[in-house]
Amino acid sequence: RRRHEVSAPCVSCLGRSVLLWPQGLEDAAPASAVESMIAHELAHVSRGDHYVVWLELAGLWLCWWNPLFWVVRWQLHETRELACDAR
């Protein structure tokens, strides 16, 4: 497996937002599913979810030892994904 391959569509926001797409996914999935996946990832960008992830990483650095932090982080992730699915 090459280093630059991704297993699922995602957005990288280490500067300018970039959609990372697995090679061959558009051939394996129906067009409506591809459109839904792209819309989902673009919803993350429009909601500014990458800023929340940066805050989570800062919290991870400070509170990695706190079990409550891990529960809140998991809940944030689930809520973020459900909100993008709903859009």
C-alpha positions in Angstrom: 0.0 0.0 0.0 1.4 3.4 -1.0 1.7 6.1 1.6 -0.6 8.6 -0.3 -3.6 6.2 -0.6 -6.7 6.8 1.4 -9.3 4.1 2.2 -12.3 6.5 2.4 -13.2 10.0 1.2 -12.0 12.7 3.6 -11.0 16.3 3.7 -7.5 17.5 4.6 -7.4 20.9 6.1 -3.7 21.4 6.9 -3.8 24.6 4.9 -6.2 24.9 2.0 -9.1 22.3 2.2 -8.5 19.4 -0.1 -10.8 16.5 -0.8 -8.9 13.2 -0.6 -10.5 10.5 -2.7 -9.7 6.7 -2.9 -8.6 5.6 -6.3 -11.3 3.7 -8.2 -14.1 4.6 -5.7 -16.1 6.4 -8.4 -16.1 3.2 -10.5 -17.2 0.9 -7.7 -20.0 3.1 -6.3 -23.2 4.3 -8.0 -23.2 8.0 -9.1 -25.8 8.9 -6.5 -23.6 7.5 -3.7 -20.6 9.4 -5.0 -22.5 12.6 -5.0 -23.7 11.9 -1.4 -20.1 11.3 -0.3 -18.9 14.5 -1.9 -21.7 16.4 -0.3 -21.0 14.9 3.1 -17.3 15.9 2.9 -18.1 19.4 1.7 -20.6 19.8 4.6 -17.6 19.2 7.0 -15.8 22.1 5.3 -18.8 24.5 5.2 -19.5 23.8 8.9 -15.9 24.5 9.9 -15.5 21.1 11.5 -11.7 21.3 11.0 -11.5 24.1 13.6 -13.2 21.9 16.1 -10.8 19.1 15.3 -7.9 21.4 16.0 -9.4 22.3 19.4 -9.9 18.6 20.1 -6.2 18.0 19.4 -5.2 20.8 21.8 -7.5 19.2 24.4 -5.9 15.9 23.7 -2.5 17.3 24.4 -3.8 18.8 27.7 -6.3 16.2 29.0 -5.3 12.8 27.4 -5.5 11.3 30.9 -9.1 12.3 31.6 -11.7 9.7 30.7 -14.4 12.4 30.4 -12.4 14.0 27.6 -12.5 10.8 25.6 -16.3 10.5 26.1 -16.8 14.1 25.0 -14.5 13.7 22.0 -16.3 10.6 20.8 -19.7 12.4 21.2 -18.4 15.4 19.2 -17.3 13.0 16.4 -20.6 11.2 16.3 -22.6 14.5 16.3 -20.4 16.0 13.6 -20.9 13.0 11.3 -24.7 12.9 11.9 -25.0 16.6 11.2 -23.1 16.2 7.9 -25.2 13.2 6.9 -28.4 15.2 7.6 -27.2 18.0 5.3 
